[in-house]
């Protein structure tokens, strides 16, 4: 194993072996750590494929921590099957696959710890559309319901949808956007979520709307969507990127690139920090108690990645004050049901969530915390309207 890892070039990482010894490979700061729980020789079976064998035994055999993108790059995850006949390549491929498997399980648990608190909990303070993201206030006195419908309309107009196009919503929440897209624009829409509560709520909404033939929702990780099975004309993601993690931002854009047709459009709606920093006390508190595993990228960080996948930024819009107003409305609703939340979840939980909602409203007004919608195309698209009047009229 030591000889195998010494052959990996241009990457620095650490390995903790089954006897407790640790070895560092490459030069510089370690980018990821591989921990063996037992001697791999105990798992070998000449009659079985090594890659499949190690994948089946991954939980009892190995842990991989750190930058998923770096692990896959270091171990040449994109090698073809014909190049994997060598046992060394099979071992490296297996470790990279285990890293992906571990990441997906962690991300699923983190998302569910927040969004699976119960539809009845979120329905106490969200509006009746169950939209848990920044609303769009054309007038500060708009109701939360009207502002959320306006946000969905505003987002769909930017995508310039055409009848029978295929639309994907990554992190589709309780399904309002995919249903409205089918109703208003005649598209065939798909939503995906990691939350069982949101999945169940979306299925009920689709059935009530009579749109089972045009709208579907899947309970799955977006990385598991097979671009060979289906591709999309338009892709939207609202409030999901915050859960991807810093080390996986490029994996997100890489997957969008594979799923999106040439000249297709994608809209990314995400919270941003002024710079790449999570060091403020409120941000640390949020990550510990409200959004485990969350990461807020800077706008510069996202725009910097786009050209790597031939993505062209078409339209950029800040909705900062819209989110402050949204949080005001949520906190107002939450306060009306505070005692109910306290009785169900306890005093500490109730206080934390109240602080989260009010604290975020203050942060959007005072700290430079922002939320942006980025509309971009895959390759150059010369068929779009020459102005953005179609969005705002």
Secondary structure as UniProt FT lines:
FT   HELIX           2..6
FT   STRAND          13..16
FT   TURN            18..19
FT   STRAND          22..25
FT   STRAND          32..36
FT   HELIX           40..43
FT   TURN            46..47
FT   HELIX           50..56
FT   HELIX           58..61
FT   STRAND          62..66
FT   HELIX           68..74
FT   TURN            75..78
FT   HELIX           81..84
FT   HELIX           87..115
FT   TURN            116..117
FT   HELIX           119..122
FT   TURN            123..125
FT   TURN            128..129
FT   TURN            140..141
FT   HELIX           144..158
FT   TURN            159..160
FT   TURN            163..164
FT   STRAND          166..170
FT   TURN            173..174
FT   HELIX           176..185
FT   STRAND          188..193
FT   HELIX           196..209
FT   TURN            212..214
FT   STRAND          215..219
FT   HELIX           222..224
FT   TURN            227..229
FT   STRAND          232..238
FT   HELIX           241..243
FT   HELIX           246..248
FT   HELIX           249..259
FT   STRAND          260..273
FT   HELIX           281..289
FT   TURN            292..293
FT   HELIX           299..306
FT   HELIX           307..309
FT   STRAND          311..318
FT   HELIX           320..336
FT   HELIX           338..345
FT   HELIX           347..366
FT   STRAND          370..378
FT   HELIX           389..392
//
